[in-house]
Amino acid sequence: MKIVVLDGYTLNPGDLNWSEISKLGTLKVYDRTPYNDENILENIGDAEIAFTNKTPINSNIIGKSPNLKYIGVLATGYNVVDVICAKEKGIVVTNVPDYSSKAVAQFTMALVLELCHHIGDHNTLVKNGDWVKSDDFSFWNSPLIELQGKTLGLIGFGKIGKATAKLAQAFGMEILVYNRTVYSEFENNNLKFVSLDSLLNTSDFISLHAPLTEGTNGIINATNINKMKDGVFVINTSRGPLVNEADITEALNSGKIAGAALDVISEEPMKKNNPLLKAKNCIITPHIAWAPKEARQRLMKTTVENLKAFLAGEAINVVNK
């Protein structure tokens, strides 16, 4: 059984190992595969098993890989694989759900806190000598915000949204949720399910935790931004295309949106002409909310379990049944 990992470096930059997968077949791990069909086909070769994180496996690649029987996505989102074509060819596609929910929720609140306190900026000021030269025992160069009593609007209420709500409630925040499904069992005095317009009109902070679908693509756009409170903060740790980057840049530069913190953008790695690079009060991190070692260890563990289950004829976490 030949097994190939097309882009293993992101999951395992050297602090984990592939030993459990290598026990299941002849394993070849590529740190990266260029995103073109020729290179992808070359690296898949005659393998029966292929793992990918972000390397796309489209219908052309599937059609030209006759030995391929299984595609394991090293992530929760699986839009990089043409799952319909894979099903037609009898290829099982699996993903890894819920390995990073706690990590992403933690990172979301870290971004919220950074927007409130500008810790990085103040550390830089101190290191540059501003405190040494100050006449006062303390100083700050931007408004500082307390979260108690502020309203957090969550767009999406899957496992990450739920974990984020729990952390935000510990800070004394009021929670509004817009979600396709209403989970009445989660409602209480400070968590309510509301319409999108109500969330936009009322929230002090808006955090995105929805999958990328036709209905959520570009949900943060000029029209919806105009419905938001002046001085709102926007956080995105979900999928970059949920945000119209030109529209949010304009809103940041005009002051309509007081600040944004984005761990994901529309095209990754980021391009130098991305308008967000010229946006005021915009924190951008390089898609790392999911990546603590503990989360990656869970990802590797489930990846091994997925492959073992498939080889035993009892596939789990299948996304193209």
Buried (B, 14 or more C-beta within 10 A) or exposed (E): EBBBBBBBEBBBEEEBEBEBBEEBBEBBBBEBBEEEBEBBBEBBEEBBBBBBBBBBBEBEBBEEBEEBBBBBBBBBBBBBBBBEBBBEBEBBBBBBBBBBBBBBBBBBBBBBBBBBBBEEBBEEBEEEEEBEEEEEEEEEEBEEBEBEEBBBBBBBBBBBBBBBBBBBBEBEBBBBBBBEEBEEEBEEEBBBBBEBEBBBBBBBBBBBBBBBEEEBEBBBBBEBBEEBBEEBBBBBBBBBBBBBBBBBBBBBBEEBBBBBBBBBBBEEEBEEEBBBEEBBBBBBBEBEBBBBEEBBBBBBBBBBBBBBBBBEEEBEBBBBE
